[in-house]
Amino acid sequence: MSELKSLEQEISAAIEAATDEPALEEVRISALGKKGKISELMKTLGKMSPEERKEMGPALNGLKDRVGDLLGARKEVLKDQALNARLQSETVDVTLPTRMGATFDGRVHPIAQVTDELTAIFADMGFAVAEGPDIEEDFYNFTALNFPPDHPARLEHDTFFLPVDAEGNQKVLRTHTSPVQIRTMMSQQPPIRVICPGRTYRCDSDQTHTPMFHQVEGLVIEEGIHMGHLKWTLEEFCKAFFEVDSVKMRFRASHFPFTEPSMEVDIGCQRVGNELRIGEGDDWLEILGCGMVHPNVLRNCNLDPDRYTGFAFGMGIDRIAMLKYGMPDLRAFFNGDKRWLDHYGFRPLDIPGLVGGLSS
Ligand code: 2NL
């Protein structure tokens, strides 16, 4: 009997000393498991005299029950302790500053930003984006666009020519994104509404010209399209892009081989100190060229000019980026100086959209 008492004390002490659930489980096995101390004692009951059994049976059962209760109670305590420790170590301090990293330190280049901005504006007017190769065939860059063979305009464009290939063909670096529109007209049926932003190349370099620059052209082909549609589209674009309620515009007669009539478009502006205000004022800024698609261009793309008309326009993305965001030198756009990008670049998660301000 006194042996049972000291066994109970020994087991109770072990239960109290267990500091986690695995340790407690070991104590349980050593007491109540198949070969545990209490279980072994239970097995001896069979060999006892009836008198001994009468005394030891209830005593052992009592011990087994009390040890079971102690184990259960200790298990609850240890569970609570483990949960509290987890809550302590896994707390989130929502007042900490956001973590900076590559995603946040990087900047979006103004060309990418402005391309996204104008894409959002034209997408809202139902335009799709079309793309094409930078290395073009003469046909798409010049011939289909109504440049006569050996016309000086092919040279005026300061074209980069590639070496003549085995078949005697000479490819060029596209001098404008118009070839993308030619490809669109040859592969799709009207109604067509596309913008074609992308890289273009001309052999020219000074403060406002780089050998590689960016252009966006727009093209609409549909029955009944006229200059009113052209004017409205460009006016809406200018207001949305420069984020002003109204914009003064001037259409001057001009000439391109691929449009008739052709126009250059100026917007009103005013210089106030160092700042350039767009939309009003007595100065003019040239921002784009446009016109009604020349019937020859439609014919070259197998479209019937008696059925379809269309308008087209083209502008320099780099140039309108400089106007909107005030960079003085185009060359700095492309020489990869990180200090310039830190200053003029855009935060990567400020994605341009028409809701909430284009360039917030
Ligand atoms: C400018 C002038 C212009 C076009 C581009 C075009 C394209 C096709 C047919 C007719 Cl496929 N026109 N594009 C038309 C007028 C002007 O760009 O000064 N760009 C910077």
Boltz pocket constraint, residues with backbone or C-beta under 6 A from the ligand:
constraints:
  - pocket:
      binder: B
      contacts: [[A, 178], [A, 179], [A, 181], [A, 182], [A, 215], [A, 217], [A, 218], [A, 219], [A, 256], [A, 258], [A, 259], [A, 263], [A, 288], [A, 289], [A, 290], [A, 291], [A, 292], [A, 293], [A, 294], [A, 297], [A, 312], [A, 313], [A, 314], [A, 315], [A, 316]]
      max_distance: 6.0
